[in-house]
Amino acid sequence: MDAANYATYKRLRTAASEDLVKKATVVLPFTMKVTNGKHKNDTEDGFEFNLRELKKLTAQTGTDQYGTEGVEEGKGNFVLITGEETKANYPYMVEVTSANGSDYSFIAAQKGSNIVATPETITGETEAETGLTNTGTYSGVKLPTTKSFFYFTKNKYVSSKTAKNKYTEIYVQPFRAYYVDPAAGSKLSMFEIVYDELEENEGLITGVTTARSHGPLTVVTGHGYMTLTSSEDINVTVCNIKGTVVANLKMTAGEQQNINVPAGVYLVNKNKVIVK
């Protein structure tokens, strides 16, 4: 596309009675610029949103949304994408971080974007252990609940195996995504969405974790401390797992702050980090 023109996609609320969403799936035929996983429109609407992919699924026994006990429920760890640009025709999870309070949940706009022809199959990441593959649709699709897939509803993914007790098919709206289970082997009834969770001992190098970016903020943790580095002006709140605020910071672009804290789990601007 000419550098002076925009490729734009606008996501309206799905019903007049519903709130504007903060989490959504999306697949677009054009690329967008990102910094630390975040896209920011340079248009007047002021929308900003993170783009994420499913890294890992974990499961536990629980009760599904219809009250059935003894089923497996899961959590999907969605991490920020890397690189400086999104892929066209590739489904993502959207986390809206700044909106203008209009009738749109989010607007994606990119000047001089690269628009790519639609492939026959629109696929994204595949979760390594379960084989669930992120799949997109531009025209919308009705999926029979006899097939094995997970559809996005009310901020979580629900299994078609659970839904088939009440529905014969599920409609996935245009420019959305769902997860296909090719082997039909997953026993999960649903999985919730969590952001940037650290696994035990993940990234440890001589007692120090590798840097993790949470939007404009990069967090490095070690034994009894965390180091925060901001790429833009930002307010930072650090809470312990009980919700008690242990630090309130107002950081400027390029600033670095060290915080001494006991070992434990902390929320830095609502993102989970672990201090050993």
Secondary structure, DSSP 4 states (H G I P E B T S, - for coil): --TTSEEEEEEE-SSTTSPPPSEEEE--SB--B-BTTEEE--STT--EEEEEEEEEEEEEEEE-TT--EEEEEEEEEEEE--SSBPPTT--EEEEEEE--SSSEEEEEEEET--B-PPPSS-EEEE-TTT--EEEEESS-EEEETTS-EEEEETTEEEEHHHHTTT-SEEEEPTTEEEEE-TT----EEEEEEEESPPPTTTTEETTEEPPEEETTEEEEEETTEEEEEESS-EEEEEEETTS-EEEEEEE-TT-EEEEE--SEEEEETTEEEEE-
